[in-house]
Amino acid sequence: MTPVTLVVVASLFGIGTYLVLARSFARVVIGLALISHGANLFIFTTSSRTGSAPIIENGTTGLTDPLPQALVLTAIVITFGVTAFLLALALRSFLLTGSDAVEDDIEDRRIARLGTPST
């Protein structure tokens, strides 16, 4: 993996993680998309020689592995479905509450207080 792609993958993961930790539903969706793009780029760049087709190149001497390319294509399709679902959830949440913010649940706070040991 070249240093340029290493920096791009690391920045996609970093920016995606930062956006997922935000309180805006739109930022969460964009962050998950960036993390999945970073994972796809990581799988694709570490798979084999750059630009190699998944076929026999010169007789039987130059075999390339088609599995990483199939994994990336499958991950792209799954990411598209998850992103469409999250966007539908974001739209429904915005229509119901009128806000894009992801709020803490009152029940979650109560359970978190019960789980902390008292001194």
Secondary structure, DSSP 8 states (H G I E B T S, - for coil): --HHHHHHHHHHHHHHHHHHTSSBHHHHHHHHHHHHHHHHHHHHHTTSSTT--SS-SSTTS----SHHHHHHHHHHHHHHHHHHHHHHHHHHHHHHHS--B----HHHHHHHHHHS---
